[in-house]
Amino acid sequence: MNRRHILKTLPLLCVGPAAFTGAVCAGEDSPRPLCLEYLDRVAAMFAKIRDTQADMMLEASYHIARTYGNGGHCFCQWETGHSFDGDMFPDRPGDTDLFIMGYTMGKPSVEPKSGDLLLVSVLRQPLEDPRALGIFVIGGPTPWCGDTADTYLLTEQNRKLRIKPYSDIWIETFIPTLGAIMRLPGETAPVGPTSGALGMVTYWAMSADAVRILARDKTAVTVKGDEPALGDNAGYVSPDTPLGARYIDECIRQIGQIEAECGTIETIARAAADCILSGGKLCVYSRHPEALSSEANGKRGGLALINTTFAGDEKFRGTERDFMIMGIYKPDDETDLAMLKKYRSMGMKIASIGPATRDGAVPTGVAVPRETDYHLGYMCDTYGIFAVPGVERKVCPTSGILVNLMFWSTMIRLAGEIIGRTGTTPGVLSTGAVIGGAEQRKRRTEVYKVRGY
């Protein structure tokens, strides 16, 4: 990625159809394609978080480590997708037992008590001050809560959803109130969601240092996933050197590598457009509903034409006219392979997005990237990126962030393909949290049902 594209955050652009008709890989003399401009802007947001929030995230990590090390519970309602557990699904490689998912949402396995900690950016109802119960609060913004910059855009109900007044530490992610950051011609809502990626990068940066601090103090965490136990030559990090900024740097580096696969983004977008404009549907799968399936489903800044499914969804039916995108987090997951076979039997064209390797090695047996028509994601790996002394497996994966961003980059390119062929912009969903947003979403959904996009 060109450095000048990482370091500047450009204003939202409203561009005409001509901007979408060229190749996705633009040369120095060509306008930068919108799908890559989206990645540039997200990388710039990551860099801004690194440059302004590193100290606050490190302080948060010390409080997480202290709470966990003292036998307390750390509760998490931090947006990492279209949910608060979008990148922490069951048996997530590189995730740990630092956090209990849910606080006011879901069904936490234990009751909060004095001395516990809450990491929170997601609310559905006004928050009663957790500090009155002796709970330490690390807060951050989400687009539908009343702590974002342009709160005047929100409905009265959503303006009441405040986190900052109850926070002991505040982690700013610079998420815009509308959630997305790119503009399509004639569309009232921006496309290209960012909240999932911004939540993931901060969650994993804080987790990295919490794990490191605990290991330095001889308290090991349990790491999920099926990675073999680390050996003596695992390339261990120093237990005395902060990891949060280093994690963000690695994510920025890998985002830059997505551009090397821009031809695949182009190919997937064209194949999906072929299906959609021939009367078929675009479908999006992930094994766990919390992962890409949830992120893609009715997301603010997403396309109205997206249909989602997951493993075990008995209601799903596909046809030979439809196109499936599979979000994967292991290249050879048996459930993913079984679902791929099922979708293939329906006659669907299939693309996969996600890691193609385990610890840098391509699996020798049957793997999803080999079996799908197209695969995007050769720059990311199944496992975490940090080997911490005393911890059994590497922690903090990047694949969730990259799957998220590669998917939305592909959706932006798909929108451009449809515009270039039809002269009509596919419907983009607003956030229902803003005034008039629910009505906009309803209108776009109705148009999709009639037009197909």
C-alpha positions as CSV (number, residue, x, y, z in Angstrom):
1,M,0.0,0.0,0.0
2,N,1.3,3.4,-1.0
3,R,2.3,5.4,2.2
4,R,0.4,8.5,1.1
5,H,-2.8,6.5,1.0
6,I,-2.4,5.1,4.5
7,L,-1.5,8.4,6.2
8,K,-4.3,10.6,4.9
9,T,-8.0,10.3,5.7
10,L,-9.9,11.7,2.7
11,P,-13.3,13.3,2.7
12,L,-16.3,11.2,1.6
13,L,-16.6,11.2,-2.2
14,C,-19.6,11.1,-4.4
15,V,-18.5,9.8,-7.7
16,G,-20.2,9.0,-11.0
17,P,-20.5,5.7,-12.8
18,A,-17.4,6.3,-14.9
19,A,-15.3,5.7,-11.8
20,F,-16.4,2.1,-11.6
21,T,-15.8,1.0,-15.2
22,G,-12.0,0.6,-15.1
23,A,-9.9,-2.2,-13.8
24,V,-9.8,-2.6,-10.1
25,C,-6.0,-2.3,-10.1
26,A,-5.3,1.3,-11.0
27,G,-2.0,2.6,-12.1
28,E,-0.3,5.8,-10.9
29,D,-2.1,7.8,-13.6
30,S,-5.5,6.4,-12.9
31,P,-8.0,7.3,-10.1
32,R,-7.8,4.9,-7.2
33,P,-10.7,2.4,-7.3
34,L,-13.3,2.9,-4.6
35,C,-12.8,-0.6,-3.2
36,L,-9.1,0.1,-2.6
37,E,-9.8,3.6,-1.4
38,Y,-12.0,2.0,1.3
39,L,-9.1,-0.1,2.5
40,D,-6.8,2.9,2.5
41,R,-9.2,4.8,4.7
42,V,-9.6,2.0,7.2
43,A,-5.8,1.6,7.4
44,A,-5.6,5.4,8.1
45,M,-8.2,5.0,10.9
46,F,-6.1,2.1,12.3
47,A,-3.0,4.3,12.2
48,K,-4.9,7.1,14.0
49,I,-5.9,4.8,16.8
50,R,-2.4,3.5,17.1
51,D,-1.0,7.1,17.3
52,T,-3.5,8.5,19.7
53,Q,-4.9,5.6,21.8
54,A,-1.9,3.3,22.4
55,D,-1.4,4.6,26.0
56,M,-5.1,4.3,26.9
57,M,-5.3,0.8,25.4
58,L,-2.1,-0.2,27.4
59,E,-3.6,1.1,30.6
60,A,-6.8,-0.8,29.8
61,S,-4.7,-4.0,29.3
62,Y,-3.2,-3.6,32.7
63,H,-6.7,-3.3,34.3
64,I,-7.8,-6.4,32.3
65,A,-4.8,-8.4,33.4
66,R,-5.1,-7.2,37.0
67,T,-8.8,-8.2,37.2
68,Y,-8.2,-11.6,35.6
69,G,-5.1,-12.3,37.7
70,N,-7.0,-11.5,40.9
71,G,-9.7,-14.0,40.1
72,G,-12.2,-11.4,38.9
73,H,-14.3,-11.6,35.8
74,C,-13.9,-9.5,32.6
75,F,-17.2,-9.0,30.8
76,C,-17.2,-8.0,27.1
77,Q,-19.8,-6.2,25.0
78,W,-17.4,-4.7,22.5
79,E,-18.5,-4.5,18.9
80,T,-16.4,-6.8,16.7
81,G,-18.9,-7.0,13.8
82,H,-22.7,-6.8,13.6
83,S,-22.6,-8.2,17.2
84,F,-20.4,-8.1,20.3
85,D,-18.9,-11.5,19.7
86,G,-18.3,-11.4,15.9
87,D,-14.7,-12.4,16.2
88,M,-14.9,-14.4,19.4
89,F,-17.1,-17.3,18.3
90,P,-16.6,-20.8,19.9
91,D,-13.1,-22.3,19.5
92,R,-11.8,-19.2,17.8
93,P,-8.1,-19.8,17.1
94,G,-6.0,-17.3,19.0
95,D,-8.7,-16.1,21.3
96,T,-8.4,-16.6,25.1
97,D,-10.5,-17.0,28.2
98,L,-9.8,-13.4,29.3
99,F,-13.4,-12.4,28.7
100,I,-17.0,-13.5,29.4
101,M,-19.2,-12.6,26.5
102,G,-22.2,-10.4,27.5
103,Y,-23.2,-8.2,30.4
104,T,-26.6,-6.7,29.8
105,M,-27.0,-8.7,26.6
106,G,-26.8,-12.5,26.1
107,K,-26.6,-14.8,29.0
108,P,-23.3,-14.4,30.9
109,S,-22.2,-17.5,32.7
110,V,-21.7,-15.7,36.0
111,E,-23.2,-12.7,37.7
112,P,-21.1,-9.5,37.8
113,K,-19.7,-8.5,41.2
114,S,-17.5,-5.9,42.8
115,G,-14.0,-6.1,41.5
116,D,-15.0,-7.2,38.0
117,L,-14.4,-5.4,34.8
118,L,-16.6,-4.4,31.8
119,L,-15.3,-3.8,28.3
120,V,-18.3,-2.2,26.5
121,S,-19.2,-0.3,23.4
122,V,-22.5,-2.1,22.6
123,L,-25.8,-1.3,24.3
124,R,-29.5,-1.9,23.5
125,Q,-30.9,-0.2,26.5
126,P,-29.7,2.6,28.8
127,L,-26.8,1.5,31.1
128,E,-27.2,1.6,34.8
129,D,-23.8,2.8,36.2
130,P,-21.7,-0.4,36.6
131,R,-19.3,1.5,38.9
132,A,-22.0,1.7,41.5
133,L,-21.5,-2.1,41.7
134,G,-17.7,-1.8,42.0
135,I,-17.2,-2.7,38.4
136,F,-14.3,-1.0,36.4
137,V,-15.5,0.2,33.0
138,I,-13.5,0.4,29.7
139,G,-15.8,2.1,27.2
140,G,-15.8,3.0,23.5
141,P,-18.2,4.4,20.9
142,T,-20.5,2.7,18.5
143,P,-22.5,4.4,15.7
144,W,-25.9,3.9,17.3
145,C,-25.0,5.1,20.8
146,G,-25.1,8.7,22.1
147,D,-21.3,9.0,22.4
148,T,-20.5,9.5,18.7
149,A,-19.6,12.8,17.1
150,D,-22.8,13.7,15.3
151,T,-25.4,12.7,17.9
152,Y,-27.9,15.1,16.5
153,L,-28.4,12.5,13.7
154,L,-29.6,9.9,16.1
155,T,-33.1,9.2,17.2
156,E,-34.0,10.3,20.7
157,Q,-34.0,6.8,22.0
158,N,-30.5,6.1,20.7
159,R,-29.1,9.4,22.1
160,K,-30.0,8.0,25.5
161,L,-27.6,5.0,25.0
162,R,-24.5,6.5,26.7
163,I,-21.4,4.7,27.8
164,K,-18.8,7.5,28.2
165,P,-20.3,9.0,31.4
166,Y,-19.9,5.6,33.1
167,S,-16.4,4.8,31.8
168,D,-13.2,4.8,33.8
169,I,-11.1,4.5,30.6
170,W,-12.3,5.6,27.2
171,I,-10.9,4.1,24.0
172,E,-11.7,6.3,21.0
173,T,-12.1,4.5,17.7
174,F,-13.1,7.5,15.5
175,I,-16.1,5.6,14.2
176,P,-18.5,7.9,12.2
177,T,-22.1,8.0,13.3
178,L,-23.3,6.5,10.0
179,G,-20.8,3.7,10.4
180,A,-19.7,3.5,6.7
181,I,-17.3,5.8,4.9
182,M,-17.7,5.6,1.1
183,R,-20.3,7.2,-1.2
184,L,-22.0,5.8,-4.3
185,P,-23.7,8.1,-6.9
186,G,-27.3,8.9,-6.0
187,E,-27.4,6.8,-2.8
188,T,-28.5,8.5,0.5
189,A,-26.4,6.2,2.8
190,P,-22.7,5.6,2.7
191,V,-21.3,2.2,1.9
192,G,-18.4,0.3,3.5
193,P,-18.9,-0.4,7.2
194,T,-16.0,0.1,9.6
195,S,-17.2,-0.5,13.1
196,G,-16.5,-4.3,13.0
197,A,-12.9,-3.8,11.9
198,L,-12.3,-0.9,14.3
199,G,-13.7,-2.9,17.2
200,M,-11.6,-6.0,16.3
201,V,-8.4,-4.1,16.1
202,T,-8.8,-2.5,19.5
203,Y,-10.1,-5.7,21.1
204,W,-7.1,-7.7,20.0
205,A,-4.6,-4.9,20.7
206,M,-5.8,-4.8,24.3
207,S,-5.9,-8.5,24.6
208,A,-2.4,-8.9,23.4
209,D,-0.9,-6.8,26.1
210,A,-3.2,-8.3,28.8
211,V,-1.9,-11.7,27.9
212,R,1.7,-10.5,27.8
213,I,1.4,-8.8,31.3
214,L,-0.2,-11.9,32.8
215,A,2.5,-14.2,31.3
216,R,5.2,-11.9,32.6
217,D,3.6,-12.2,36.1
218,K,3.5,-16.0,35.7
219,T,-0.3,-16.2,35.1
220,A,-1.0,-18.0,31.8
221,V,-4.3,-17.8,30.0
222,T,-6.1,-20.5,28.1
223,V,-5.9,-20.1,24.3
224,K,-8.7,-21.5,22.1
225,G,-8.3,-23.3,18.8
226,D,-6.5,-26.4,17.6
227,E,-3.0,-25.0,17.1
228,P,-0.4,-27.5,18.3
229,A,1.5,-26.5,21.5
230,L,4.3,-24.1,20.8
231,G,7.9,-25.3,20.9
232,D,11.2,-23.7,21.9
233,N,11.6,-22.1,18.4
234,A,8.2,-20.3,18.2
235,G,9.7,-16.8,17.9
236,Y,8.5,-15.6,21.3
237,V,7.9,-11.9,22.0
238,S,9.5,-10.1,24.9
239,P,7.2,-10.1,27.9
240,D,8.4,-6.6,28.7
241,T,7.6,-4.9,25.4
242,P,4.1,-3.7,24.6
243,L,2.3,-5.4,21.8
244,G,-0.8,-3.3,21.1
245,A,0.8,-0.9,18.5
246,R,2.7,-3.8,17.0
247,Y,-0.6,-5.7,16.4
248,I,-2.1,-2.6,14.7
249,D,1.0,-2.2,12.5
250,E,0.7,-5.9,11.4
251,C,-2.9,-5.4,10.5
252,I,-2.1,-2.3,8.4
253,R,0.7,-4.3,6.7
254,Q,-1.7,-7.1,5.9
255,I,-4.4,-4.7,4.7
256,G,-1.8,-3.4,2.2
257,Q,-1.3,-6.9,0.9
258,I,-5.0,-7.2,0.0
259,E,-4.2,-5.1,-3.1
260,A,-2.0,-7.9,-4.4
261,E,-5.3,-9.9,-4.7
262,C,-7.3,-7.1,-6.3
263,G,-7.7,-9.2,-9.4
264,T,-9.6,-11.7,-7.4
265,I,-11.8,-9.0,-5.9
266,E,-12.6,-8.0,-9.5
267,T,-13.3,-11.5,-10.6
268,I,-15.6,-12.3,-7.6
269,A,-17.5,-9.0,-8.1
270,R,-18.1,-9.7,-11.8
271,A,-19.2,-13.3,-11.2
272,A,-21.6,-12.2,-8.5
273,A,-23.0,-9.4,-10.7
274,D,-23.6,-12.0,-13.5
275,C,-25.7,-14.0,-11.1
276,I,-27.6,-11.1,-9.6
277,L,-28.4,-9.4,-12.9
278,S,-29.6,-12.8,-14.2
279,G,-32.2,-13.0,-11.5
280,G,-30.1,-14.9,-8.9
281,K,-29.2,-14.0,-5.3
282,L,-25.9,-13.2,-3.5
283,C,-25.6,-15.3,-0.4
284,V,-23.0,-15.0,2.4
285,Y,-22.1,-17.9,4.8
286,S,-20.0,-18.4,7.9
287,R,-20.0,-21.5,10.0
288,H,-20.9,-19.5,13.1
289,P,-23.8,-17.1,12.9
290,E,-21.8,-14.5,14.9
291,A,-19.0,-14.3,12.3
292,L,-19.3,-13.0,8.7
293,S,-23.0,-14.1,8.4
294,S,-24.0,-11.7,11.1
295,E,-21.6,-8.9,9.9
296,A,-23.2,-9.1,6.4
297,N,-26.8,-9.3,7.5
298,G,-28.6,-6.0,7.2
299,K,-25.4,-4.1,8.2
300,R,-25.5,-0.3,8.2
301,G,-23.5,0.7,5.2
302,G,-24.1,-2.8,3.6
303,L,-26.0,-3.7,0.4
304,A,-29.7,-4.6,0.6
305,L,-29.1,-7.4,-1.9
306,I,-27.1,-9.6,0.6
307,N,-28.7,-12.8,1.9
308,T,-27.0,-14.7,4.8
309,T,-26.8,-18.2,6.1
310,F,-24.7,-20.4,8.4
311,A,-24.0,-24.0,9.2
312,G,-27.1,-25.8,10.3
313,D,-29.5,-23.3,8.6
314,E,-32.2,-25.7,7.5
315,K,-34.3,-23.0,5.8
316,F,-31.6,-22.1,3.3
317,R,-32.2,-23.0,-0.3
318,G,-29.8,-22.1,-3.2
319,T,-30.1,-22.6,-6.9
320,E,-27.8,-22.7,-9.9
321,R,-28.5,-19.0,-10.5
322,D,-27.2,-17.9,-7.1
323,F,-23.7,-16.9,-5.9
324,M,-22.3,-17.9,-2.5
325,I,-19.5,-16.2,-0.6
326,M,-18.1,-18.3,2.2
327,G,-16.4,-16.6,5.1
328,I,-13.9,-19.0,6.5
329,Y,-11.5,-18.9,9.5
330,K,-9.7,-22.2,8.9
331,P,-8.8,-23.4,5.4
332,D,-9.8,-27.0,6.1
333,D,-12.6,-26.8,8.6
334,E,-14.7,-30.0,8.3
335,T,-18.1,-28.2,8.7
336,D,-17.1,-25.6,6.1
337,L,-16.2,-28.4,3.7
338,A,-19.5,-30.2,4.2
339,M,-21.4,-26.9,3.6
340,L,-19.4,-26.2,0.5
341,K,-20.3,-29.7,-0.8
342,K,-23.9,-28.9,-0.1
343,Y,-23.9,-25.6,-1.9
344,R,-22.1,-27.2,-4.8
345,S,-24.9,-29.8,-5.0
346,M,-27.3,-26.9,-5.4
347,G,-25.4,-25.7,-8.5
348,M,-24.2,-22.5,-6.9
349,K,-21.0,-20.7,-7.9
350,I,-18.8,-20.3,-4.8
351,A,-16.1,-17.9,-3.6
352,S,-14.3,-18.1,-0.3
353,I,-12.7,-15.4,1.8
354,G,-10.3,-16.1,4.6
355,P,-7.0,-17.7,5.6
356,A,-5.5,-20.3,3.3
357,T,-2.8,-21.4,5.7
358,R,-2.2,-22.8,9.2
359,D,1.0,-21.3,10.7
360,G,2.1,-20.3,7.3
361,A,1.6,-23.7,5.7
362,V,-1.1,-24.7,3.2
363,P,-2.9,-27.9,4.4
364,T,-2.0,-31.0,2.4
365,G,-5.5,-32.4,2.3
366,V,-8.8,-31.1,1.1
367,A,-9.2,-27.4,1.8
368,V,-11.9,-24.9,1.1
369,P,-9.7,-22.5,-1.0
370,R,-8.9,-25.4,-3.4
371,E,-12.5,-26.4,-3.8
372,T,-14.2,-23.0,-4.4
373,D,-14.3,-21.3,-7.7
374,Y,-12.4,-18.3,-6.3
375,H,-10.5,-17.6,-3.1
376,L,-9.5,-14.3,-1.5
377,G,-7.2,-14.1,1.5
378,Y,-3.8,-15.5,0.9
379,M,-2.2,-12.8,3.2
380,C,-3.7,-14.0,6.4
381,D,-3.3,-17.1,8.6
382,T,-5.5,-19.2,10.8
383,Y,-3.7,-18.7,14.1
384,G,-2.7,-15.8,16.3
385,I,0.4,-13.7,15.5
386,F,2.1,-13.5,19.0
387,A,3.9,-16.3,20.7
388,V,4.0,-15.2,24.3
389,P,6.4,-17.0,26.7
390,G,4.4,-19.4,29.0
391,V,1.3,-19.4,26.8
392,E,0.5,-22.6,25.0
393,R,-0.6,-21.2,21.6
394,K,-0.2,-18.0,19.6
395,V,-2.7,-15.2,20.5
396,C,-4.5,-12.5,18.6
397,P,-5.4,-13.5,15.0
398,T,-5.8,-11.0,12.2
399,S,-8.1,-13.1,10.0
400,G,-11.3,-11.7,11.4
401,I,-10.3,-8.1,10.5
402,L,-9.1,-9.2,7.0
403,V,-12.2,-11.3,6.3
404,N,-14.4,-8.3,7.3
405,L,-12.5,-5.8,5.2
406,M,-12.0,-8.1,2.1
407,F,-15.7,-8.8,2.1
408,W,-16.7,-5.1,2.2
409,S,-14.1,-4.2,-0.4
410,T,-15.6,-6.8,-2.6
411,M,-19.1,-5.5,-2.0
412,I,-18.0,-2.0,-2.9
413,R,-16.5,-3.4,-6.1
414,L,-19.8,-5.4,-6.8
415,A,-21.8,-2.2,-6.4
416,G,-19.4,-0.6,-9.0
417,E,-19.9,-3.5,-11.3
418,I,-23.7,-3.2,-11.1
419,I,-23.5,0.6,-11.7
420,G,-21.2,0.2,-14.6
421,R,-23.5,-2.4,-16.3
422,T,-26.9,-0.8,-15.5
423,G,-26.3,2.8,-14.7
424,T,-28.3,2.2,-11.5
425,T,-26.9,2.2,-8.0
426,P,-27.8,-0.9,-5.8
427,G,-29.5,0.0,-2.5
428,V,-27.3,0.7,0.5
429,L,-28.8,0.3,4.0
430,S,-28.7,3.2,6.4
431,T,-28.4,2.7,10.1
432,G,-31.7,2.4,11.8
433,A,-30.4,4.5,14.7
434,V,-30.5,7.8,12.8
435,I,-33.6,9.9,12.3
436,G,-35.4,8.5,9.2
437,G,-33.0,5.5,9.0
438,A,-35.6,2.8,9.6
439,E,-37.7,4.2,6.8
440,Q,-34.7,4.3,4.5
441,R,-33.9,0.7,5.2
442,K,-37.5,-0.4,4.5
443,R,-37.5,1.5,1.2
444,R,-34.2,0.0,0.1
445,T,-35.4,-3.5,1.0
446,E,-38.6,-3.1,-0.9
447,V,-36.7,-1.9,-4.0
448,Y,-34.4,-5.0,-3.7
449,K,-37.3,-7.3,-3.6
450,V,-38.6,-5.8,-6.9
451,R,-35.4,-5.1,-8.8
452,G,-33.1,-7.8,-7.4
453,Y,-30.5,-5.2,-6.2
